[in-house]
Amino acid sequence: MKKLVCKGIVIHNSTDTFGRFIESKGVRLDRYAKNGVILLDHGKNNKTQRTPIGVATSLTKQKDGVTFVTFEVLENMTPAQEYTGIKTGVIKGISAGVARDSVKQVSVVSKGITDYIATSQLLEITVCSIPRNMNCLITEVTEEEVADVTN
């Protein structure tokens, strides 16, 4: 069996495609860090349950709040087409699901901001083909063998 070890940006200080700006310094990571599952397309391909495809092994928040993630995608838990897509860089989006604590409705047309989320809690990380924030991408992928632990 194989796994992909992926690194990338999960939270970035920039406006997403829907005009939402998440203040990265205000995102709490503690709840997510307790479980750390990685989903595929927010679990939308499986309507009955949100089956994970891997697990986050590291979350690192810089001083400016930009947050990097390292995660593993397991070959036997990921559909073959999506595994290959992640491995080859065809699928490279990372999307953060957050619970908003504090939201300000704003109208900053020059920057395209409609919602300013000052504080939030990271709930999920998903790998997807089109992320809400185009700065949140997988930047590095390596493939490794996984020891068989079933015997």
Buried (B, 14 or more C-beta within 10 A) or exposed (E): EEBBBBBBBBBBBBBBEEBBBBBBBBBBBEEBEEEBBBBBBBBEEEEEEBEBBBBBBEBEBEEEBBBBBBBBBBBEBBEEEBBEBBBEEEBBBBBBBBEEEEBEEEEEEEEBBBBBBBBBBBEBBBBBEEBBBEBBBBEEBEEEEEEEEEE
